[in-house]
Amino acid sequence: MAEIQERLHWEAVSQYYLEHRPGYPQQFFALLQQLGVGLAGQDILDLGSGTGALAVPFALRGARVTAVDLSEQQILAGREAARRHGANIAFAVAPAEETGLPDHSFDVVTASMCWGYFDVERMTAEIPRLLRNPGLLLIATLIWTGREDPIASHTDELIYKYNAESRAARSAEFEVVPAWSKGKFLLKTYHDYHVDLPFTRESWRGRIRATKWIGAALPAGQTEAFDREHESLLERVAPPAFSIRHRICLQVFESFRAG
């Protein structure tokens, strides 16, 4: 996805991320704590942090969190999310591949919904540099499953109409043991499960505007045209409030080279 990332403008959707993109449910963080991630007192570096979907809950659970994102607007939105929740987080604008942070200063490095945008070859050197020994890498995704949800399926078809590239990406399979990890990271655990998250028509529209396929990819005029058509679609196919099935995938790795 690196070539797609170069064409995206996340600044255009930061406010929609902040207001409408759903966070991970509480049971997700309870599971992570059982896996040794997000514990009170841990030093955690959240890369591609965006509006703090991981950073804010970790900080509220007592971790010392540093949040890094390449987009200044995303960092500003993350600061606002931290302010709203009373979370103490250190923020920085920097590329994930070259954070400039001190060697071996973190217990955990995390990446939510962003790993595919990074230069993976550089990341496999940068993360062991940042991690203590032992240190963990968490990669997580939270995405709606259009095939299993009629409302989301209708939305997907409209997204494909406006951005044909999204069809192939949405159908891609999740790689449990990715090629980049072999010989460099040990997969400790992998979890893949589904949750139903609540939306209204308005919040679902906002959530979709925040996607890389619409608000971050299309010119403003096309985004507005999509949103008007999406609004009409939801009035036909969705009640005022509903749930959308989402898939959560998480991998926890241990670095061979931390130390």
C-alpha positions in Angstrom: 0.0 0.0 0.0 3.0 2.3 0.0 2.2 3.7 -3.4 -1.4 4.4 -2.3 -0.1 6.2 0.8 1.8 8.7 -1.4 -1.5 9.8 -3.0 -3.5 10.2 0.3 -4.2 13.4 2.1 -5.0 12.5 5.7 -5.2 16.2 6.7 -8.6 16.3 4.8 -10.2 13.7 7.1 -8.6 14.3 10.5 -11.7 15.9 12.0 -13.9 13.0 10.7 -11.4 10.6 12.2 -11.7 12.4 15.5 -15.5 12.6 15.6 -16.7 9.5 13.8 -14.1 6.7 13.5 -14.9 4.1 16.1 -12.3 2.9 18.5 -11.5 -0.6 19.6 -14.0 -2.1 22.1 -13.1 -2.6 25.7 -12.7 -6.3 25.3 -9.9 -5.7 22.8 -7.8 -3.9 25.4 -8.6 -6.5 28.1 -7.3 -9.2 25.7 -4.1 -7.1 25.1 -3.4 -6.8 28.8 -3.6 -10.6 29.0 -1.0 -10.7 26.2 1.3 -8.3 28.0 0.5 -5.2 26.0 -0.9 -1.9 27.4 0.1 -2.5 31.0 0.4 0.2 33.6 4.0 1.5 33.7 4.9 0.3 30.2 6.7 2.6 27.8 4.7 2.4 24.6 5.4 3.9 21.2 2.3 4.2 19.0 3.3 4.6 15.3 0.9 6.1 12.8 -1.1 7.1 15.8 -3.7 9.2 14.1 -6.3 10.3 16.5 -5.1 8.0 19.2 -7.2 4.9 18.9 -4.5 2.9 20.7 -2.6 5.8 22.4 -5.4 7.2 24.4 -6.7 3.9 25.9 -3.2 2.8 26.7 -2.5 6.1 28.5 -5.7 5.9 30.5 -4.6 2.4 31.7 -1.4 3.8 33.1 1.1 3.3 30.3 3.6 6.0 29.4 2.7 6.6 25.7 4.5 8.4 22.9 2.4 8.9 19.8 4.0 9.5 16.4 2.4 10.4 13.1 3.6 11.8 9.8 0.5 14.1 9.5 0.5 17.2 11.6 -3.3 17.4 11.4 -3.6 13.9 12.6 -1.4 14.7 15.6 -3.5 17.8 16.3 -6.6 15.7 16.3 -4.8 13.2 18.5 -4.0 15.9 21.0 -7.6 16.9 21.0 -8.7 13.3 21.7 -6.2 13.1 24.6 -7.5 16.4 26.0 -11.1 15.2 25.9 -10.2 12.1 27.8 -7.7 13.5 30.2 -4.9 11.3 28.8 -1.2 12.3 29.2 0.6 11.5 25.9 3.8 12.8 24.3 3.1 13.6 20.7 5.5 14.0 17.8 5.3 14.6 14.0 7.7 12.2 12.4 7.9 9.3 9.9 7.6 5.9 11.5 10.7 4.8 9.7 12.9 7.5 11.3 11.4 8.6 14.6 14.6 10.1 16.0 13.7 8.6 19.4 16.4 7.1 21.7 17.6 3.5 21.3 15.9 0.8 23.3 13.5 3.2 25.1 10.2 1.3 24.7 8.7 -1.9 26.0 6.1 -2.1 23.2 5.7 -0.6 19.7 2.2 -0.5 18.3 0.7 0.2 14.9 -3.1 0.3 14.2 -4.5 0.4 10.7 -1.2 1.7 9.3 1.5 -1.0 9.0 0.9 -1.4 5.3 1.8 2.2 4.6 5.3 2.0 6.1 8.5 1.1 4.4 8.7 -2.4 5.9 12.4 -3.0 5.1 13.3 0.1 7.1 10.8 -0.7 9.9 12.3 -4.1 10.5 15.5 -2.3 11.5 13.9 0.7 13.3 11.7 -1.3 15.6 14.4 -3.5 17.1 16.4 -0.3 17.6 13.6 1.2 19.6 12.6 -1.8 21.7 14.1 -3.0 24.9 14.8 -6.6 25.5 12.3 -8.3 25.7 10.1 -6.0 23.6 6.9 -6.5 21.7 5.4 -5.3 18.4 1.6 -5.1 18.1 0.0 -4.7 14.7 -3.8 -4.4 14.8 -6.7 -3.7 12.3 -10.3 -2.8 12.8 -12.4 -2.8 9.6 -16.0 -3.4 8.7 -17.0 -6.6 6.9 -19.2 -5.7 4.0 -19.9 -9.3 3.0 -21.5 -10.1 6.3 -23.5 -6.9 6.8 -26.2 -5.7 4.4 -25.8 -2.0 5.2 -22.0 -2.1 4.9 -22.3 -4.1 1.7 -24.4 -1.3 0.1 -21.8 1.2 1.3 -19.0 -0.9 -0.2 -20.7 -0.9 -3.6 -21.0 2.9 -3.5 -17.3 3.2 -2.6 -16.3 1.0 -5.5 -18.3 3.3 -7.8 -16.2 6.3 -6.7 -12.9 4.5 -6.2 -12.3 1.3 -8.1 -9.0 0.7 -6.4 -10.8 -0.1 -3.2 -12.4 -3.4 -4.4 -9.1 -5.3 -4.7 -7.8 -3.9 -1.4 -11.0 -4.7 0.5 -10.9 -8.3 -0.7 -7.2 -8.9 0.2 -6.6 -11.6 2.8 -4.8 -11.0 6.1 -1.3 -12.5 6.2 -1.0 -14.3 9.6 2.8 -14.7 9.4 4.0 -12.0 7.0 7.1 -12.5 4.9 8.8 -9.4 6.4 8.7 -11.0 9.9 10.6 -14.2 9.0 14.0 -14.3 10.6 13.5 -10.9 12.3 10.4 -11.2 14.5 8.7 -14.1 16.2 4.9 -14.2 16.1 3.8 -14.8 19.6 0.1 -14.7 19.0 -2.6 -14.0 16.4 -6.2 -13.2 17.0 -9.0 -12.8 14.5 -12.6 -12.2 15.6 -15.7 -10.1 15.0 -17.6 -7.4 16.9 -20.7 -5.3 16.2 -20.2 -1.6 16.6 -23.1 0.9 16.9 -23.7 3.7 14.4 -26.3 6.2 13.4 -26.7 7.2 9.7 -24.7 10.4 10.4 -21.8 8.7 12.2 -21.6 6.0 9.6 -21.4 8.7 6.9 -18.7 10.4 8.9 -16.8 7.1 9.4 -16.8 6.4 5.6 -15.7 10.0 4.8 -12.7 9.3 7.0 -11.6 6.3 4.9 -8.5 6.3 2.7 -10.8 5.4 -0.3 -13.0 8.5 0.0 -12.0 11.6 2.1 -8.3 10.9 2.0 -8.2 10.0 -1.7 -10.8 11.9 -3.7 -10.9 15.6 -4.5 -13.2 17.6 -2.3 -16.0 17.8 -4.9 -16.1 14.0 -5.4 -16.1 13.5 -1.7 -19.1 15.7 -1.3 -20.9 14.0 -4.2 -20.2 10.6 -2.6 -21.5 11.8 0.8 -24.7 13.1 -0.7 -25.3 9.8 -2.5 -24.4 7.9 0.6 -26.9 9.9 2.6 -29.7 9.1 0.2 -28.6 5.4 0.2 -28.7 5.1 4.0 -32.2 6.7 4.1 -33.4 3.8 1.9 -31.5 0.9 3.4 -30.7 1.7 7.1 -32.7 2.6 10.2 -31.7 5.7 12.1 -29.5 3.6 14.4 -27.9 0.2 13.6 -24.8 -1.9 14.2 -22.1 -2.8 11.7 -20.1 -6.0 11.9 -16.3 -5.3 12.2 -13.4 -7.7 12.0 -10.5 -7.3 14.4 -7.1 -8.8 13.6 -4.1 -8.5 15.9 -0.6 -9.9 15.9 1.9 -9.7 18.7 5.6 -10.2 17.7 8.8 -10.4 19.6 11.9 -9.0 18.0 14.9 -11.2 17.6 17.2 -8.3 17.7 16.0 -6.2 20.6 18.6 -5.7 23.2 
